[in-house]
Amino acid sequence: MADLSQEEIKEIFWYNPLTGWLHWRKPRRLHLVNKAAGSLEINKCHRTPYIRICYNRGRYYAHRLVWIYFNGAIPNGYEVDHKDRVGTNIFIWNLRLATRRENSLNREMPIRYKTAIKEYRVNQ
């Protein structure tokens, strides 16, 4: 599903800098004005919790919407990465753009690989 535009996001939500959460601007079915938007969902692939927001039959990751709210569209080939690797920490200062490779290097290593080196290069 395509992301919402920055204008749409700002029309639907407002950002609370004290909590880092998006809140609903207008009432819709079960959404109350000023109520925090989204719910906790566990990513099945990485078993990491993220905040997902349902809107107009679409499901959006809250960290992507927060990034777009402040910075506009996410360029092709980039993802929104959590600097501290905590999927529920969606403060704007904790988010950055990263390529898929950069994002994967920022993941927590499984315990069985704790002694492995993430990346090693020898300059010749």
N, C-alpha and C positions, 0 to 999 in steps of 0.2 A: 504494500500500500504506500502511496506517495505521501510524503510529509506535508503537513499543513504549512502555509506560508507564514512569514513573520507577522503580517498584518492580521491574518486569521487568528493566530495564536494570541496576539495582543487584544483582539476583540473578545475572545472567549475566556481568557485567563488573566490574572494578575499575579506577579511574582512577589513572594514574601521574603525579603532579604534576611530576616531573622531566623526563618526555618529552612529556607532554600526550596520551599514547595510552591507549586502553582495552585491557585485557588480559582474557583468558578466566579465569573463576573455576573452571569445571568442564570436564572433558574431554568432547568430543563429536567423533565421527568423526575429522576431521583437526585439530581444535582441541586444543592442549595447554594444560594449566593454566599460567597466568602468561605464555603466549605473547601477543605483541601481536596484537590483532585487526585484520583488514582488509587490504586491498591497494590499491595505487595504480591509479586508473582515470582516463582522460582524458575530460572532458566533451566530447562531440562538437559541441555547439553553440558553446561558448566556447573550446574547446581548452585548458581549464584542468584541471590535475590535482587530483583529490580522493581521499580515502580512503573506500572503500566496504567495508562489512561484510556478509557473507552469514550469515543465521541463519534457520533454519526456513523455507527456500525464499523468504525475503524478502531484498531488498538495501537496505541503509540507508546513508545518508551518515553518516560518523563524527562530523562536526561537529554534526549534529542530535542524535545520541545523547548526545554530551558535554553539549550545552545542556540536554537533558531530564534527564540524570543530576544536574545541579546545580540546575536551576531549575523542573523540572516541564514540563508540556505547553506546546507552542508555540501561542500564540493564533492563531485564524483571521485571515488577512490579513497575517500576519507571516512572515518568513523569518529564518534564522540567517545573519548576514553576518560575513565575516572582515574585521576592521578593517584589517589590513595587505594585504588582497587576495591573500593566499597560501592557496590552497585546501587545502594539506597542513599548515598551521599550525593545529592544533586545540586549542591551549592554551585553557582556559576564559577567560582574561583577554583573548584575541584575538577572542572571539566576542561578538556583540551581536544583539539583535532589531532588525529593520528592515522597513519595508514594501517591496514590490517596487520602488517608485520610489526610495526611499532606497538600496536595495541597488544598483540600476542606476547611480546617481550615484557609487557607490564603485568602479565598474569602471575598469580601465585603458583609456584611449582608444586606438583603433587609430592607428598612426603617421600615416595620411593625415588624421586629425582633430586632431593635436596642437595646432594653433593655434586650434581651435574653443573656444568658451566653453561650459562645461557648463550653466550656468543664469545668466540675466541678467534682473533685474527693475528697473524704474524706479518709485520711489515717487512717487506724484502727490499 
